[in-house]
Amino acid sequence: MLLFGTDMLSSYADAAALAKGLARADLVVSHELFMNDTARRCADVVLPSTSWLEELGAKSTNTHLY
């Protein structure tokens, strides 16, 4: 299972059942900016993510260009 920036254990109601399901998965890879409960407790591999300020190119909001 590949998780992109989601903390499933804190997002779903039955965290215990979800943790059991993740434990049965052959491989759990988490792509995260910050370590969270799911990455810490269930991931076999944690890949580092970047924030939007660390990416190449121009970023714009309604009022600013970065």
NORLINZI-V702492 format. One record per residue. N is the residue number from 1. RES is the residue in one letter. SS is DSSP state (hx for helix, st for strand, lp for the rest). PHI is phi in whole degrees, -180 to 180 (none if undefined). D_FIRST is the distance of its C-alpha to the first C-alpha in whole Angstrom. Layout:
# NORLINZI-V702492
n=[N	N]
res=[RES	RES]
ss=[SS	SS]
phi=[PHI	PHI]
d_first=[D_FIRST	D_FIRST]
This chain:
# NORLINZI-V702492
n=[1	2	3	4	5	6	7	8	9	10	11	12	13	14	15	16	17	18	19	20	21	22	23	24	25	26	27	28	29	30	31	32	33	34	35	36	37	38	39	40	41	42	43	44	45	46	47	48	49	50	51	52	53	54	55	56	57	58	59	60	61	62	63	64	65	66]
res=[M	L	L	F	G	T	D	M	L	S	S	Y	A	D	A	A	A	L	A	K	G	L	A	R	A	D	L	V	V	S	H	E	L	F	M	N	D	T	A	R	R	C	A	D	V	V	L	P	S	T	S	W	L	E	E	L	G	A	K	S	T	N	T	H	L	Y]
ss=[lp	st	st	st	lp	lp	lp	hx	hx	hx	hx	lp	lp	lp	hx	hx	hx	hx	hx	hx	hx	hx	hx	hx	lp	lp	lp	lp	st	st	st	st	lp	lp	lp	lp	hx	hx	hx	hx	hx	hx	lp	lp	st	st	st	st	lp	lp	lp	hx	hx	hx	lp	lp	lp	lp	lp	st	lp	lp	lp	lp	st	lp]
phi=[none	-113	-109	-107	59	-132	-105	-62	-67	-99	-95	-112	-66	-100	-65	-67	-67	-65	-63	-65	-65	-67	-67	-80	-69	-65	-149	-121	-115	-117	-107	-132	-83	-127	-69	-126	-61	-65	-64	-69	-93	-120	-79	-81	-134	-118	-100	-74	-110	-116	-82	-67	-76	-90	-86	-77	104	-92	-120	-129	-117	-65	-123	-134	-119	-108]
d_first=[0	4	6	10	13	12	13	12	14	17	17	17	20	19	17	18	16	13	13	14	11	8	11	11	7	8	6	5	6	8	11	14	18	18	17	16	16	12	12	15	14	11	9	10	11	12	13	16	17	20	22	24	27	26	25	28	30	32	30	33	33	36	38	37	36	34]
